[in-house]
Amino acid sequence: MDIPPETDRYIKEMIEHSFDLPVSASTLSLKLLASKDARLRLRNKKNLLEKRLMENATHLDQYKAEATMSAQGLKRCVEEKESVVTRFVELTDQKDKLQKECMLYKKDIERLIESCDFFRKENEELRTKLNVCNNVIAICYEIESLKKDKEQLRNNLFKAEEEVELIFEENKLLERENKWVHKQVNKEKREGCSGFDSEDGSITCVKERETKVIPEEGFNKSVMEQMIE
């Protein structure tokens, strides 16, 4: 590859300048232009790098802010997670306690159901006994009523027995009187009294007997009516 003569000459002069050899003015001017051009490029590159650095610094600040926010958010998340874990543990303990209480309540309910069944059976038995007691009370009332009726009948029987005794005594008296009358009649017959007189005497005796018996029969009727009542 062929090198341009200006470039070849510039390279040679640069080599000579490095050995402190005299250099031509054109070479120096070219070197100055090259230096200015390099300086300009360096300045532009510097500005570009500074701009990039500022942008990077801005991005870094943004990243720092985002990282800070993320760290704060992460911290909040960790705190919330710890709070959730703590709450979960508390709820788990509470759940265990509630399960134990539910088991106790379940056992209590089972015992109450058994007690209800027992009391229901006992209530039925008590109702049966109450019905029996009511029947017994009714029978007792009936017995008391029968006792009163019995007492009344006994009193009536005593009265009737007393009246029968009176009637029996009166009948004895009547029998004695009848015997006496018969004796008198027979005596008169034996003594030979007249037919008229004997007939009159017998009629008189019979009338007296009828007068004595009639009130007794009325008395017996009143006694029988009282007994029937």
mmCIF file of the C-alpha atoms, coordinates in Angstrom:
data_MODEL
# 
_entry.id   MODEL 
# 
loop_
_atom_site.group_PDB 
_atom_site.id 
_atom_site.type_symbol 
_atom_site.label_atom_id 
_atom_site.label_alt_id 
_atom_site.label_comp_id 
_atom_site.label_asym_id 
_atom_site.label_entity_id 
_atom_site.label_seq_id 
_atom_site.pdbx_PDB_ins_code 
_atom_site.Cartn_x 
_atom_site.Cartn_y 
_atom_site.Cartn_z 
_atom_site.occupancy 
_atom_site.B_iso_or_equiv 
_atom_site.pdbx_formal_charge 
_atom_site.auth_seq_id 
_atom_site.auth_comp_id 
_atom_site.auth_asym_id 
_atom_site.auth_atom_id 
_atom_site.pdbx_PDB_model_num 
ATOM 1   C CA . MET A 1 1   ? 0.000    0.000   0.000   1.00 0.00 ? 1   MET A CA 1 
ATOM 2   C CA . ASP A 1 2   ? 1.493    3.393   -1.040  1.00 0.00 ? 2   ASP A CA 1 
ATOM 3   C CA . ILE A 1 3   ? 1.669    6.118   1.673   1.00 0.00 ? 3   ILE A CA 1 
ATOM 4   C CA . PRO A 1 4   ? 1.006    9.716   0.619   1.00 0.00 ? 4   PRO A CA 1 
ATOM 5   C CA . PRO A 1 5   ? 4.173    11.833  0.483   1.00 0.00 ? 5   PRO A CA 1 
ATOM 6   C CA . GLU A 1 6   ? 2.867    14.374  3.052   1.00 0.00 ? 6   GLU A CA 1 
ATOM 7   C CA . THR A 1 7   ? 2.203    11.647  5.522   1.00 0.00 ? 7   THR A CA 1 
ATOM 8   C CA . ASP A 1 8   ? 5.528    10.031  4.862   1.00 0.00 ? 8   ASP A CA 1 
ATOM 9   C CA . ARG A 1 9   ? 7.270    13.328  5.390   1.00 0.00 ? 9   ARG A CA 1 
ATOM 10  C CA . TYR A 1 10  ? 5.308    14.033  8.575   1.00 0.00 ? 10  TYR A CA 1 
ATOM 11  C CA . ILE A 1 11  ? 6.266    10.675  10.016  1.00 0.00 ? 11  ILE A CA 1 
ATOM 12  C CA . LYS A 1 12  ? 9.913    11.268  9.233   1.00 0.00 ? 12  LYS A CA 1 
ATOM 13  C CA . GLU A 1 13  ? 9.886    14.711  10.855  1.00 0.00 ? 13  GLU A CA 1 
ATOM 14  C CA . MET A 1 14  ? 8.155    13.358  13.911  1.00 0.00 ? 14  MET A CA 1 
ATOM 15  C CA . ILE A 1 15  ? 10.885   10.763  14.233  1.00 0.00 ? 15  ILE A CA 1 
ATOM 16  C CA . GLU A 1 16  ? 13.514   13.427  13.840  1.00 0.00 ? 16  GLU A CA 1 
ATOM 17  C CA . HIS A 1 17  ? 11.729   15.658  16.398  1.00 0.00 ? 17  HIS A CA 1 
ATOM 18  C CA . SER A 1 18  ? 11.801   12.832  18.865  1.00 0.00 ? 18  SER A CA 1 
ATOM 19  C CA . PHE A 1 19  ? 15.577   12.805  18.492  1.00 0.00 ? 19  PHE A CA 1 
ATOM 20  C CA . ASP A 1 20  ? 15.683   16.646  18.984  1.00 0.00 ? 20  ASP A CA 1 
ATOM 21  C CA . LEU A 1 21  ? 16.496   17.267  15.346  1.00 0.00 ? 21  LEU A CA 1 
ATOM 22  C CA . PRO A 1 22  ? 15.325   20.492  13.681  1.00 0.00 ? 22  PRO A CA 1 
ATOM 23  C CA . VAL A 1 23  ? 11.840   20.293  12.074  1.00 0.00 ? 23  VAL A CA 1 
ATOM 24  C CA . SER A 1 24  ? 10.430   22.447  9.312   1.00 0.00 ? 24  SER A CA 1 
ATOM 25  C CA . ALA A 1 25  ? 7.710    25.055  9.947   1.00 0.00 ? 25  ALA A CA 1 
ATOM 26  C CA . SER A 1 26  ? 5.234    23.235  7.807   1.00 0.00 ? 26  SER A CA 1 
ATOM 27  C CA . THR A 1 27  ? 5.721    20.155  9.867   1.00 0.00 ? 27  THR A CA 1 
ATOM 28  C CA . LEU A 1 28  ? 5.225    22.141  13.055  1.00 0.00 ? 28  LEU A CA 1 
ATOM 29  C CA . SER A 1 29  ? 2.075    23.760  11.678  1.00 0.00 ? 29  SER A CA 1 
ATOM 30  C CA . LEU A 1 30  ? 0.773    20.378  10.680  1.00 0.00 ? 30  LEU A CA 1 
ATOM 31  C CA . LYS A 1 31  ? 1.644    19.102  14.116  1.00 0.00 ? 31  LYS A CA 1 
ATOM 32  C CA . LEU A 1 32  ? -0.164   22.080  15.672  1.00 0.00 ? 32  LEU A CA 1 
ATOM 33  C CA . LEU A 1 33  ? -3.213   21.486  13.545  1.00 0.00 ? 33  LEU A CA 1 
ATOM 34  C CA . ALA A 1 34  ? -3.108   17.845  14.452  1.00 0.00 ? 34  ALA A CA 1 
ATOM 35  C CA . SER A 1 35  ? -2.752   18.767  18.106  1.00 0.00 ? 35  SER A CA 1 
ATOM 36  C CA . LYS A 1 36  ? -5.687   21.201  17.900  1.00 0.00 ? 36  LYS A CA 1 
ATOM 37  C CA . ASP A 1 37  ? -7.710   18.638  16.091  1.00 0.00 ? 37  ASP A CA 1 
ATOM 38  C CA . ALA A 1 38  ? -6.853   16.042  18.729  1.00 0.00 ? 38  ALA A CA 1 
ATOM 39  C CA . ARG A 1 39  ? -7.609   18.543  21.481  1.00 0.00 ? 39  ARG A CA 1 
ATOM 40  C CA . LEU A 1 40  ? -10.970  19.336  19.897  1.00 0.00 ? 40  LEU A CA 1 
ATOM 41  C CA . ARG A 1 41  ? -11.750  15.676  19.591  1.00 0.00 ? 41  ARG A CA 1 
ATOM 42  C CA . LEU A 1 42  ? -10.692  15.163  23.199  1.00 0.00 ? 42  LEU A CA 1 
ATOM 43  C CA . ARG A 1 43  ? -12.849  18.093  24.306  1.00 0.00 ? 43  ARG A CA 1 
ATOM 44  C CA . ASN A 1 44  ? -15.798  16.774  22.395  1.00 0.00 ? 44  ASN A CA 1 
ATOM 45  C CA . LYS A 1 45  ? -15.128  13.349  23.798  1.00 0.00 ? 45  LYS A CA 1 
ATOM 46  C CA . LYS A 1 46  ? -14.775  14.894  27.256  1.00 0.00 ? 46  LYS A CA 1 
ATOM 47  C CA . ASN A 1 47  ? -18.052  16.757  26.869  1.00 0.00 ? 47  ASN A CA 1 
ATOM 48  C CA . LEU A 1 48  ? -19.650  13.590  25.608  1.00 0.00 ? 48  LEU A CA 1 
ATOM 49  C CA . LEU A 1 49  ? -18.197  11.651  28.522  1.00 0.00 ? 49  LEU A CA 1 
ATOM 50  C CA . GLU A 1 50  ? -19.286  14.349  30.990  1.00 0.00 ? 50  GLU A CA 1 
ATOM 51  C CA . LYS A 1 51  ? -22.744  14.290  29.470  1.00 0.00 ? 51  LYS A CA 1 
ATOM 52  C CA . ARG A 1 52  ? -22.793  10.534  29.719  1.00 0.00 ? 52  ARG A CA 1 
ATOM 53  C CA . LEU A 1 53  ? -21.421  10.794  33.257  1.00 0.00 ? 53  LEU A CA 1 
ATOM 54  C CA . MET A 1 54  ? -24.167  13.232  34.191  1.00 0.00 ? 54  MET A CA 1 
ATOM 55  C CA . GLU A 1 55  ? -26.728  10.983  32.597  1.00 0.00 ? 55  GLU A CA 1 
ATOM 56  C CA . ASN A 1 56  ? -25.230  8.020   34.400  1.00 0.00 ? 56  ASN A CA 1 
ATOM 57  C CA . ALA A 1 57  ? -25.203  10.019  37.646  1.00 0.00 ? 57  ALA A CA 1 
ATOM 58  C CA . THR A 1 58  ? -28.851  10.907  37.057  1.00 0.00 ? 58  THR A CA 1 
ATOM 59  C CA . HIS A 1 59  ? -29.629  7.294   36.299  1.00 0.00 ? 59  HIS A CA 1 
ATOM 60  C CA . LEU A 1 60  ? -27.609  6.298   39.352  1.00 0.00 ? 60  LEU A CA 1 
ATOM 61  C CA . ASP A 1 61  ? -29.597  8.702   41.520  1.00 0.00 ? 61  ASP A CA 1 
ATOM 62  C CA . GLN A 1 62  ? -32.781  7.324   40.020  1.00 0.00 ? 62  GLN A CA 1 
ATOM 63  C CA . TYR A 1 63  ? -31.536  3.814   40.604  1.00 0.00 ? 63  TYR A CA 1 
ATOM 64  C CA . LYS A 1 64  ? -30.561  4.744   44.159  1.00 0.00 ? 64  LYS A CA 1 
ATOM 65  C CA . ALA A 1 65  ? -33.976  6.279   44.739  1.00 0.00 ? 65  ALA A CA 1 
ATOM 66  C CA . GLU A 1 66  ? -35.646  3.259   43.212  1.00 0.00 ? 66  GLU A CA 1 
ATOM 67  C CA . ALA A 1 67  ? -33.372  0.995   45.237  1.00 0.00 ? 67  ALA A CA 1 
ATOM 68  C CA . THR A 1 68  ? -34.248  2.972   48.384  1.00 0.00 ? 68  THR A CA 1 
ATOM 69  C CA . MET A 1 69  ? -37.934  2.739   47.541  1.00 0.00 ? 69  MET A CA 1 
ATOM 70  C CA . SER A 1 70  ? -37.516  -0.917  46.731  1.00 0.00 ? 70  SER A CA 1 
ATOM 71  C CA . ALA A 1 71  ? -35.636  -1.431  49.989  1.00 0.00 ? 71  ALA A CA 1 
ATOM 72  C CA . GLN A 1 72  ? -38.361  0.395   51.890  1.00 0.00 ? 72  GLN A CA 1 
ATOM 73  C CA . GLY A 1 73  ? -41.017  -1.586  50.030  1.00 0.00 ? 73  GLY A CA 1 
ATOM 74  C CA . LEU A 1 74  ? -39.083  -4.773  50.688  1.00 0.00 ? 74  LEU A CA 1 
ATOM 75  C CA . LYS A 1 75  ? -38.777  -3.799  54.339  1.00 0.00 ? 75  LYS A CA 1 
ATOM 76  C CA . ARG A 1 76  ? -42.500  -3.132  54.481  1.00 0.00 ? 76  ARG A CA 1 
ATOM 77  C CA . CYS A 1 77  ? -43.116  -6.437  52.726  1.00 0.00 ? 77  CYS A CA 1 
ATOM 78  C CA . VAL A 1 78  ? -40.869  -8.195  55.221  1.00 0.00 ? 78  VAL A CA 1 
ATOM 79  C CA . GLU A 1 79  ? -42.609  -6.445  58.113  1.00 0.00 ? 79  GLU A CA 1 
ATOM 80  C CA . GLU A 1 80  ? -46.006  -7.258  56.626  1.00 0.00 ? 80  GLU A CA 1 
ATOM 81  C CA . LYS A 1 81  ? -44.896  -10.824 56.064  1.00 0.00 ? 81  LYS A CA 1 
ATOM 82  C CA . GLU A 1 82  ? -43.693  -11.049 59.653  1.00 0.00 ? 82  GLU A CA 1 
ATOM 83  C CA . SER A 1 83  ? -46.977  -9.514  60.797  1.00 0.00 ? 83  SER A CA 1 
ATOM 84  C CA . VAL A 1 84  ? -48.893  -11.966 58.608  1.00 0.00 ? 84  VAL A CA 1 
ATOM 85  C CA . VAL A 1 85  ? -46.828  -14.846 59.968  1.00 0.00 ? 85  VAL A CA 1 
ATOM 86  C CA . THR A 1 86  ? -47.430  -13.653 63.532  1.00 0.00 ? 86  THR A CA 1 
ATOM 87  C CA . ARG A 1 87  ? -51.134  -13.241 62.808  1.00 0.00 ? 87  ARG A CA 1 
ATOM 88  C CA . PHE A 1 88  ? -51.165  -16.652 61.157  1.00 0.00 ? 88  PHE A CA 1 
ATOM 89  C CA . VAL A 1 89  ? -49.576  -18.188 64.240  1.00 0.00 ? 89  VAL A CA 1 
ATOM 90  C CA . GLU A 1 90  ? -52.088  -16.386 66.465  1.00 0.00 ? 90  GLU A CA 1 
ATOM 91  C CA . LEU A 1 91  ? -54.972  -17.515 64.271  1.00 0.00 ? 91  LEU A CA 1 
ATOM 92  C CA . THR A 1 92  ? -53.600  -21.051 64.267  1.00 0.00 ? 92  THR A CA 1 
ATOM 93  C CA . ASP A 1 93  ? -53.442  -21.030 68.067  1.00 0.00 ? 93  ASP A CA 1 
ATOM 94  C CA . GLN A 1 94  ? -56.904  -19.506 68.203  1.00 0.00 ? 94  GLN A CA 1 
ATOM 95  C CA . LYS A 1 95  ? -58.148  -22.138 65.758  1.00 0.00 ? 95  LYS A CA 1 
ATOM 96  C CA . ASP A 1 96  ? -56.704  -24.896 67.941  1.00 0.00 ? 96  ASP A CA 1 
ATOM 97  C CA . LYS A 1 97  ? -58.353  -23.375 71.008  1.00 0.00 ? 97  LYS A CA 1 
ATOM 98  C CA . LEU A 1 98  ? -61.663  -23.036 69.170  1.00 0.00 ? 98  LEU A CA 1 
ATOM 99  C CA . GLN A 1 99  ? -61.408  -26.622 67.977  1.00 0.00 ? 99  GLN A CA 1 
ATOM 100 C CA . LYS A 1 100 ? -60.854  -27.771 71.553  1.00 0.00 ? 100 LYS A CA 1 
ATOM 101 C CA . GLU A 1 101 ? -63.793  -25.637 72.722  1.00 0.00 ? 101 GLU A CA 1 
ATOM 102 C CA . CYS A 1 102 ? -65.914  -27.013 69.887  1.00 0.00 ? 102 CYS A CA 1 
ATOM 103 C CA . MET A 1 103 ? -65.041  -30.542 70.958  1.00 0.00 ? 103 MET A CA 1 
ATOM 104 C CA . LEU A 1 104 ? -65.997  -29.682 74.536  1.00 0.00 ? 104 LEU A CA 1 
ATOM 105 C CA . TYR A 1 105 ? -69.236  -28.052 73.342  1.00 0.00 ? 105 TYR A CA 1 
ATOM 106 C CA . LYS A 1 106 ? -69.926  -31.091 71.190  1.00 0.00 ? 106 LYS A CA 1 
ATOM 107 C CA . LYS A 1 107 ? -69.480  -33.365 74.197  1.00 0.00 ? 107 LYS A CA 1 
ATOM 108 C CA . ASP A 1 108 ? -71.678  -31.030 76.256  1.00 0.00 ? 108 ASP A CA 1 
ATOM 109 C CA . ILE A 1 109 ? -74.329  -31.122 73.539  1.00 0.00 ? 109 ILE A CA 1 
ATOM 110 C CA . GLU A 1 110 ? -74.180  -34.920 73.457  1.00 0.00 ? 110 GLU A CA 1 
ATOM 111 C CA . ARG A 1 111 ? -74.556  -35.012 77.240  1.00 0.00 ? 111 ARG A CA 1 
ATOM 112 C CA . LEU A 1 112 ? -77.435  -32.532 77.032  1.00 0.00 ? 112 LEU A CA 1 
ATOM 113 C CA . ILE A 1 113 ? -79.122  -34.659 74.365  1.00 0.00 ? 113 ILE A CA 1 
ATOM 114 C CA . GLU A 1 114 ? -78.733  -37.707 76.590  1.00 0.00 ? 114 GLU A CA 1 
ATOM 115 C CA . SER A 1 115 ? -80.082  -35.704 79.530  1.00 0.00 ? 115 SER A CA 1 
ATOM 116 C CA . CYS A 1 116 ? -83.011  -34.516 77.407  1.00 0.00 ? 116 CYS A CA 1 
ATOM 117 C CA . ASP A 1 117 ? -83.797  -38.101 76.438  1.00 0.00 ? 117 ASP A CA 1 
ATOM 118 C CA . PHE A 1 118 ? -83.563  -39.159 80.072  1.00 0.00 ? 118 PHE A CA 1 
ATOM 119 C CA . PHE A 1 119 ? -85.761  -36.273 81.230  1.00 0.00 ? 119 PHE A CA 1 
ATOM 120 C CA . ARG A 1 120 ? -88.223  -36.970 78.413  1.00 0.00 ? 120 ARG A CA 1 
ATOM 121 C CA . LYS A 1 121 ? -88.529  -40.590 79.524  1.00 0.00 ? 121 LYS A CA 1 
ATOM 122 C CA . GLU A 1 122 ? -88.762  -39.494 83.140  1.00 0.00 ? 122 GLU A CA 1 
ATOM 123 C CA . ASN A 1 123 ? -91.423  -36.947 82.176  1.00 0.00 ? 123 ASN A CA 1 
ATOM 124 C CA . GLU A 1 124 ? -93.412  -39.649 80.427  1.00 0.00 ? 124 GLU A CA 1 
ATOM 125 C CA . GLU A 1 125 ? -93.084  -41.872 83.485  1.00 0.00 ? 125 GLU A CA 1 
ATOM 126 C CA . LEU A 1 126 ? -94.153  -38.986 85.720  1.00 0.00 ? 126 LEU A CA 1 
ATOM 127 C CA . ARG A 1 127 ? -97.137  -38.321 83.471  1.00 0.00 ? 127 ARG A CA 1 
ATOM 128 C CA . THR A 1 128 ? -98.077  -41.983 83.692  1.00 0.00 ? 128 THR A CA 1 
ATOM 129 C CA . LYS A 1 129 ? -97.666  -41.882 87.472  1.00 0.00 ? 129 LYS A CA 1 
ATOM 130 C CA . LEU A 1 130 ? -99.650  -38.629 87.571  1.00 0.00 ? 130 LEU A CA 1 
ATOM 131 C CA . ASN A 1 131 ? -102.471 -40.249 85.630  1.00 0.00 ? 131 ASN A CA 1 
ATOM 132 C CA . VAL A 1 132 ? -102.324 -43.191 88.017  1.00 0.00 ? 132 VAL A CA 1 
ATOM 133 C CA . CYS A 1 133 ? -102.336 -40.774 90.957  1.00 0.00 ? 133 CYS A CA 1 
ATOM 134 C CA . ASN A 1 134 ? -105.302 -38.932 89.482  1.00 0.00 ? 134 ASN A CA 1 
ATOM 135 C CA . ASN A 1 135 ? -107.085 -42.246 89.086  1.00 0.00 ? 135 ASN A CA 1 
ATOM 136 C CA . VAL A 1 136 ? -106.144 -43.155 92.653  1.00 0.00 ? 136 VAL A CA 1 
ATOM 137 C CA . ILE A 1 137 ? -107.385 -39.763 93.869  1.00 0.00 ? 137 ILE A CA 1 
ATOM 138 C CA . ALA A 1 138 ? -110.631 -40.255 91.973  1.00 0.00 ? 138 ALA A CA 1 
ATOM 139 C CA . ILE A 1 139 ? -110.927 -43.730 93.502  1.00 0.00 ? 139 ILE A CA 1 
ATOM 140 C CA . CYS A 1 140 ? -110.206 -42.229 96.937  1.00 0.00 ? 140 CYS A CA 1 
ATOM 141 C CA . TYR A 1 141 ? -112.947 -39.651 96.399  1.00 0.00 ? 141 TYR A CA 1 
ATOM 142 C CA . GLU A 1 142 ? -115.221 -42.472 95.325  1.00 0.00 ? 142 GLU A CA 1 
ATOM 143 C CA . ILE A 1 143 ? -114.246 -44.462 98.409  1.00 0.00 ? 143 ILE A CA 1 
ATOM 144 C CA . GLU A 1 144 ? -114.936 -41.442 100.614 1.00 0.00 ? 144 GLU A CA 1 
ATOM 145 C CA . SER A 1 145 ? -118.299 -41.013 98.945  1.00 0.00 ? 145 SER A CA 1 
ATOM 146 C CA . LEU A 1 146 ? -119.012 -44.717 99.398  1.00 0.00 ? 146 LEU A CA 1 
ATOM 147 C CA . LYS A 1 147 ? -117.917 -44.449 103.022 1.00 0.00 ? 147 LYS A CA 1 
ATOM 148 C CA . LYS A 1 148 ? -120.367 -41.601 103.514 1.00 0.00 ? 148 LYS A CA 1 
ATOM 149 C CA . ASP A 1 149 ? -123.080 -43.623 101.768 1.00 0.00 ? 149 ASP A CA 1 
ATOM 150 C CA . LYS A 1 150 ? -122.104 -46.619 103.878 1.00 0.00 ? 150 LYS A CA 1 
ATOM 151 C CA . GLU A 1 151 ? -122.302 -44.525 107.026 1.00 0.00 ? 151 GLU A CA 1 
ATOM 152 C CA . GLN A 1 152 ? -125.666 -43.182 105.959 1.00 0.00 ? 152 GLN A CA 1 
ATOM 153 C CA . LEU A 1 153 ? -126.886 -46.686 105.170 1.00 0.00 ? 153 LEU A CA 1 
ATOM 154 C CA . ARG A 1 154 ? -125.504 -47.907 108.473 1.00 0.00 ? 154 ARG A CA 1 
ATOM 155 C CA . ASN A 1 155 ? -127.361 -45.162 110.307 1.00 0.00 ? 155 ASN A CA 1 
ATOM 156 C CA . ASN A 1 156 ? -130.487 -45.996 108.355 1.00 0.00 ? 156 ASN A CA 1 
ATOM 157 C CA . LEU A 1 157 ? -129.928 -49.663 109.161 1.00 0.00 ? 157 LEU A CA 1 
ATOM 158 C CA . PHE A 1 158 ? -129.514 -48.890 112.843 1.00 0.00 ? 158 PHE A CA 1 
ATOM 159 C CA . LYS A 1 159 ? -132.706 -46.855 112.750 1.00 0.00 ? 159 LYS A CA 1 
ATOM 160 C CA . ALA A 1 160 ? -134.465 -49.657 110.897 1.00 0.00 ? 160 ALA A CA 1 
ATOM 161 C CA . GLU A 1 161 ? -133.173 -52.209 113.395 1.00 0.00 ? 161 GLU A CA 1 
ATOM 162 C CA . GLU A 1 162 ? -134.396 -50.036 116.242 1.00 0.00 ? 162 GLU A CA 1 
ATOM 163 C CA . GLU A 1 163 ? -137.753 -49.669 114.547 1.00 0.00 ? 163 GLU A CA 1 
ATOM 164 C CA . VAL A 1 164 ? -137.851 -53.431 113.881 1.00 0.00 ? 164 VAL A CA 1 
ATOM 165 C CA . GLU A 1 165 ? -137.105 -54.012 117.556 1.00 0.00 ? 165 GLU A CA 1 
ATOM 166 C CA . LEU A 1 166 ? -139.933 -51.677 118.474 1.00 0.00 ? 166 LEU A CA 1 
ATOM 167 C CA . ILE A 1 167 ? -142.234 -53.422 116.025 1.00 0.00 ? 167 ILE A CA 1 
ATOM 168 C CA . PHE A 1 168 ? -141.083 -56.780 117.362 1.00 0.00 ? 168 PHE A CA 1 
ATOM 169 C CA . GLU A 1 169 ? -141.862 -55.661 120.910 1.00 0.00 ? 169 GLU A CA 1 
ATOM 170 C CA . GLU A 1 170 ? -145.225 -54.312 119.805 1.00 0.00 ? 170 GLU A CA 1 
ATOM 171 C CA . ASN A 1 171 ? -145.953 -57.594 118.029 1.00 0.00 ? 171 ASN A CA 1 
ATOM 172 C CA . LYS A 1 172 ? -145.111 -59.429 121.234 1.00 0.00 ? 172 LYS A CA 1 
ATOM 173 C CA . LEU A 1 173 ? -147.526 -57.210 123.102 1.00 0.00 ? 173 LEU A CA 1 
ATOM 174 C CA . LEU A 1 174 ? -150.151 -57.788 120.441 1.00 0.00 ? 174 LEU A CA 1 
ATOM 175 C CA . GLU A 1 175 ? -149.606 -61.532 120.609 1.00 0.00 ? 175 GLU A CA 1 
ATOM 176 C CA . ARG A 1 176 ? -150.001 -61.395 124.372 1.00 0.00 ? 176 ARG A CA 1 
ATOM 177 C CA . GLU A 1 177 ? -153.156 -59.347 124.015 1.00 0.00 ? 177 GLU A CA 1 
ATOM 178 C CA . ASN A 1 178 ? -154.489 -61.747 121.389 1.00 0.00 ? 178 ASN A CA 1 
ATOM 179 C CA . LYS A 1 179 ? -153.714 -64.678 123.637 1.00 0.00 ? 179 LYS A CA 1 
ATOM 180 C CA . TRP A 1 180 ? -155.423 -62.891 126.493 1.00 0.00 ? 180 TRP A CA 1 
ATOM 181 C CA . VAL A 1 181 ? -158.434 -62.145 124.284 1.00 0.00 ? 181 VAL A CA 1 
ATOM 182 C CA . HIS A 1 182 ? -158.595 -65.766 123.154 1.00 0.00 ? 182 HIS A CA 1 
ATOM 183 C CA . LYS A 1 183 ? -158.387 -66.863 126.728 1.00 0.00 ? 183 LYS A CA 1 
ATOM 184 C CA . GLN A 1 184 ? -161.169 -64.511 127.684 1.00 0.00 ? 184 GLN A CA 1 
ATOM 185 C CA . VAL A 1 185 ? -163.283 -65.698 124.766 1.00 0.00 ? 185 VAL A CA 1 
ATOM 186 C CA . ASN A 1 186 ? -162.681 -69.302 125.594 1.00 0.00 ? 186 ASN A CA 1 
ATOM 187 C CA . LYS A 1 187 ? -163.380 -68.571 129.234 1.00 0.00 ? 187 LYS A CA 1 
ATOM 188 C CA . GLU A 1 188 ? -166.662 -66.915 128.400 1.00 0.00 ? 188 GLU A CA 1 
ATOM 189 C CA . LYS A 1 189 ? -167.577 -69.819 126.164 1.00 0.00 ? 189 LYS A CA 1 
ATOM 190 C CA . ARG A 1 190 ? -166.815 -72.221 128.925 1.00 0.00 ? 190 ARG A CA 1 
ATOM 191 C CA . GLU A 1 191 ? -168.810 -70.194 131.380 1.00 0.00 ? 191 GLU A CA 1 
ATOM 192 C CA . GLY A 1 192 ? -171.773 -70.478 129.025 1.00 0.00 ? 192 GLY A CA 1 
ATOM 193 C CA . CYS A 1 193 ? -172.303 -66.876 128.190 1.00 0.00 ? 193 CYS A CA 1 
ATOM 194 C CA . SER A 1 194 ? -174.959 -66.026 125.603 1.00 0.00 ? 194 SER A CA 1 
ATOM 195 C CA . GLY A 1 195 ? -174.247 -66.065 121.876 1.00 0.00 ? 195 GLY A CA 1 
ATOM 196 C CA . PHE A 1 196 ? -174.959 -62.401 121.635 1.00 0.00 ? 196 PHE A CA 1 
ATOM 197 C CA . ASP A 1 197 ? -172.709 -61.539 124.470 1.00 0.00 ? 197 ASP A CA 1 
ATOM 198 C CA . SER A 1 198 ? -169.894 -63.723 123.182 1.00 0.00 ? 198 SER A CA 1 
ATOM 199 C CA . GLU A 1 199 ? -170.327 -62.410 119.731 1.00 0.00 ? 199 GLU A CA 1 
ATOM 200 C CA . ASP A 1 200 ? -170.437 -58.913 121.044 1.00 0.00 ? 200 ASP A CA 1 
ATOM 201 C CA . GLY A 1 201 ? -167.358 -59.532 123.151 1.00 0.00 ? 201 GLY A CA 1 
ATOM 202 C CA . SER A 1 202 ? -165.452 -61.056 120.269 1.00 0.00 ? 202 SER A CA 1 
ATOM 203 C CA . ILE A 1 203 ? -166.419 -58.191 118.024 1.00 0.00 ? 203 ILE A CA 1 
ATOM 204 C CA . THR A 1 204 ? -165.330 -55.778 120.708 1.00 0.00 ? 204 THR A CA 1 
ATOM 205 C CA . CYS A 1 205 ? -161.995 -57.542 121.070 1.00 0.00 ? 205 CYS A CA 1 
ATOM 206 C CA . VAL A 1 206 ? -161.491 -57.649 117.345 1.00 0.00 ? 206 VAL A CA 1 
ATOM 207 C CA . LYS A 1 207 ? -162.252 -53.926 117.052 1.00 0.00 ? 207 LYS A CA 1 
ATOM 208 C CA . GLU A 1 208 ? -159.826 -53.142 119.835 1.00 0.00 ? 208 GLU A CA 1 
ATOM 209 C CA . ARG A 1 209 ? -157.186 -55.249 118.069 1.00 0.00 ? 209 ARG A CA 1 
ATOM 210 C CA . GLU A 1 210 ? -157.828 -53.444 114.797 1.00 0.00 ? 210 GLU A CA 1 
ATOM 211 C CA . THR A 1 211 ? -157.524 -50.081 116.488 1.00 0.00 ? 211 THR A CA 1 
ATOM 212 C CA . LYS A 1 212 ? -154.181 -51.160 117.909 1.00 0.00 ? 212 LYS A CA 1 
ATOM 213 C CA . VAL A 1 213 ? -152.820 -52.688 114.701 1.00 0.00 ? 213 VAL A CA 1 
ATOM 214 C CA . ILE A 1 214 ? -153.766 -49.898 112.275 1.00 0.00 ? 214 ILE A CA 1 
ATOM 215 C CA . PRO A 1 215 ? -151.382 -47.220 113.675 1.00 0.00 ? 215 PRO A CA 1 
ATOM 216 C CA . GLU A 1 216 ? -148.672 -49.858 113.851 1.00 0.00 ? 216 GLU A CA 1 
ATOM 217 C CA . GLU A 1 217 ? -149.099 -50.620 110.142 1.00 0.00 ? 217 GLU A CA 1 
ATOM 218 C CA . GLY A 1 218 ? -148.904 -46.895 109.361 1.00 0.00 ? 218 GLY A CA 1 
ATOM 219 C CA . PHE A 1 219 ? -145.801 -46.702 111.473 1.00 0.00 ? 219 PHE A CA 1 
ATOM 220 C CA . ASN A 1 220 ? -144.276 -49.653 109.565 1.00 0.00 ? 220 ASN A CA 1 
ATOM 221 C CA . LYS A 1 221 ? -144.985 -47.919 106.246 1.00 0.00 ? 221 LYS A CA 1 
ATOM 222 C CA . SER A 1 222 ? -143.237 -44.732 107.391 1.00 0.00 ? 222 SER A CA 1 
ATOM 223 C CA . VAL A 1 223 ? -140.259 -46.818 108.535 1.00 0.00 ? 223 VAL A CA 1 
ATOM 224 C CA . MET A 1 224 ? -140.037 -48.605 105.177 1.00 0.00 ? 224 MET A CA 1 
ATOM 225 C CA . GLU A 1 225 ? -140.212 -45.275 103.304 1.00 0.00 ? 225 GLU A CA 1 
ATOM 226 C CA . GLN A 1 226 ? -137.328 -43.913 105.388 1.00 0.00 ? 226 GLN A CA 1 
ATOM 227 C CA . MET A 1 227 ? -135.303 -47.062 104.673 1.00 0.00 ? 227 MET A CA 1 
ATOM 228 C CA . ILE A 1 228 ? -135.947 -46.721 100.938 1.00 0.00 ? 228 ILE A CA 1 
ATOM 229 C CA . GLU A 1 229 ? -134.915 -43.074 101.024 1.00 0.00 ? 229 GLU A CA 1 
# 
